[in-house]
Amino acid sequence: MILAPVGFVGAGKVGCSLARYLQREPMLRRPGFLSKSAEHAREAAEFCEGFAYESLADLARDCRLIFLTVPDGAIREVAEELAGCGVDLAGKIVVHCSGATSSEALSVCRDAGAHVASMHPLYAVSSRFDCWQELGHAWFTLEGDDEAVCVLEAALDGLGNKHARIDAADKVRYHAAAVMASNLVVGLYHEAAAQLAACGLSQSDAEAALAALFLGNAEHVAHDGCTAALTGPAARGDIQTIEAHLSCLSGDDRQIYQLLTNVLYRIAAQR
């Protein structure tokens, strides 16, 4: 089944990266881009060896599979524009890539005859042009209409990506989990570096000094799981050291340390 050309409404980090990655699957080649910035659309088209559209109607007319790679707050608005652009959407597949939003944000496209879904990569896409190859390591989470999800599953199978289906009602909880494992870890790393900086290092040196510890621990968790990877005072029941840590911390840092140490106790108990 050939779905090319594939349309991308939005030519930012996710749109560029996803388009470049997905075109490795033969049925998803020839990406076309539409963006509020014509320059962004042209740049994305050049990067992905695709082309730029001048109107949403042209994109909708050409493409059977359409990705809305726009900010979360714009998904419903763009879906309404797509449904009202004067092109018959019957049988087309419309997908957004938000982690926090369910496919119900595309219900107006479903009402117009399209099959809708959400597809979110569990990966922190931080650059328009540098992250696409790393998506090969990412899990993808899918939810929505069976017709749309089955097509996306087939594409991801062809690319060798792991994927999972969830219910629309679980989308917010799913995204909270993703934020815990990604964004909140960045916050913890920043605060740890700030504590090290308080010992006399610069913030940049403190972050660099913690890098090997941070990356090595992430590798151990990924390879062995949380229970086996846990080390430190909570793992060995060293309450005296933990109390000493708490005595030198204050404010949010003290509360964060205490809350997460309680979690570590529960992980240690599983051993």
Disulfide bonds with the S-S distance in Angstrom:
none
